[in-house]
Amino acid sequence: MKEHSTKISILAAAARVVQRDGVGRLTIDAVAHEARLSKGGVLYHFASKDALVAAMLDRMLASFTADMARHAAADPEPRGRLTRAYVRATDYPNPEDAALTTGLLAVIANDPAQMAEKRTLFAEWQATLLADGLSPALATIIRLAADGLWMADLFGLAPPQGELRAQVLQRLLAMTQPEGE
């Protein structure tokens, strides 16, 4: 159990380093310092910076999947439930999360094996939405729009703010209702 909590502490420390200093400053030494561990202590749990980055991204994607499941479980309407959950889980206008995700994506973009794993996960999410009771085209349009909002947040590409953001999200969610088709 302690090993698990140490790994979580290391991942949290690495996230703080990326958020505060940028992904270019993410080193095993910096993470060890932030986590108040020795470099060997970090390397015991993560054999390399690449392994650390992969674990950070895996943790974030697992969190997204858990958020999606939580939103789906709270939704009483079966038709479109998973698509609504996807939209809700994708909406995280927290600048710290966006900075962390952007940095991690930049690192794995140059790693074909990591990208292949992430593509598989996104394909699984897409397949789930296609079986959600909406027309496949509509479910895909909603997913792509939610992904576009997520990317606008991540890269600061004029993401909608305030009331406009709320209206965009509400419109996407409304499209998942029977009258949305």
N, C-alpha and C positions, 0 to 999 in steps of 0.2 A: 504493500500500500504506500509506503514511503517513497518507493521508486516512482510511482505514478504521480504523487504530489510534487516530487522534485522535477519531474518532466514538465508538469503544468507550470511550475514556478519559472523554469527556464524559458518556456514558450512565452509566458507573460513578460519576462524580462526582455526577451528578443523583440517582442511587439513594442515595448516602451522605447527600445533603442531605435527601431525603425520610425516610430511616430515622432520621436524627439529629434533624431539626428539624420534620418533618411536611410534608405536601403543601402546606399553606398558605404555607410559607416557600420553596417552590420557585420561584425567579426565575432569569432569565438571569444576573443579577449574582451571585447566590449560587452558581450552577453554575460560572460563570467563575472565581470566587474559589477554589472547591473544586478545580477542574481546573487551576488555576494558568495560566489563559489570559485573554486580554482578552475583554471582552464581544463585541467584533467577531469574535473567533476562534470563539466559541460560535455566534454568529449566522451565520457563514459556513457552518457545518454544519447548523444548525437555525434556520430563519428566524423561529421564534416559540416561545413556551413550549408552545403547542398541538402544534407539530411535534415538539418534544422529548418531550413526554408520549406522543404517539402512537408515537414510535420506542422509547421505554422499554417500553411495553406490547407492541409488536410483538416486541421482543427477548425479553421474558418468555414470550410465547406460542410463539415459535420454539424457545425452550429447552424448554418443555413438550413440544412436538411431537418434538423430538430425544430427550428422555427417554423418551417413549412408544415411539419407534422403537428405541431402545437396549434397553428392556425387552422389546419384542416379539422382537428379534433373539436375545435370550438365552433365549427360551422355546421348548423343543423340541416342545411340544404345539400343533399347529395350531388345533384347535377352542377358541375362547375366548381365543386368544393376545392379540388386540388389546384385548379387554375387560380382561384381567388387566394388560396394559401400561398401560391408562388408569388403573386403580385405583392401580397402583404410582407412576405419574408424578404423580398428583393428591396423593399423600401427601407433603407437605413440611412437617413441623411445626416449621419454622424461623421464629421470631418476626420476624426481620428481613425475610424474604421476605414474610411475611404483612402486615407493616406497609406495605411498599412496594406490594404488590399492592392492598391496600385503598385506599391513597391514590390510586393511578393509576385504579382503577375509579371512585372518587368523581369524579375530574376528567372522565373520558370519559362518565360517565352523563348529562351534560348536553350531549353532542355527538351528535346523531342520526346523523351520517355515520359517526363512529367506532363507535358502537354497532351500526350496520348491518353494518359490516365484521366485527365480532367475532361477531355472530349468525351470519353466514355461516360463519365458521370452526367455531363450535360445531356448526352443522348438518352440516358435513363430518365432524367427529368422530363425531357421532351416526350418520350414514350408514355410516361405516366399521364401527362397532360392530354395526349391524344386519346387516352382511354377514359377521359373525365366526363363524358356525356355531352360535350359540346362538339360542334363540327370541327374536324381536324384543322381546317384553315383558320377558323376563329380562335381556337386554342393557341395555335402557332402565332397568329398576329398579336394576341395578348401577351404571350411569352416574350416575343421579340420587342414589343413596346416596353415591357417591364425591364428587360435586359438593357434596352436603350436608355431608360431613365437611370438605371444603375450605372451604366458607363458614363453618362453625363455627370453624375455625382462623382464618380471615381476620378475622372480626368478634368473636372471643373469646366466642362463644355456647356456653359450656359444652362445649368440645371434649373428647372422651374422652382421657384421659391414660394413660400407662404400660401396664399389662397389659390394661386394658379396650380401649385403642386398638389394641393388637396383636391382640386377639381380634376386634374389629370388622373390621379389615383382613383377617385370616385367613378370617373368615366370608364376606366379599365375594369373596375369591379362590376359596374353596371352591365358591361358587355358580357359578363359571365352568367347573367340571369336569362331565363327563357325569352324575355322580350328583347334581349340584346342581339339575338340572331336574326 
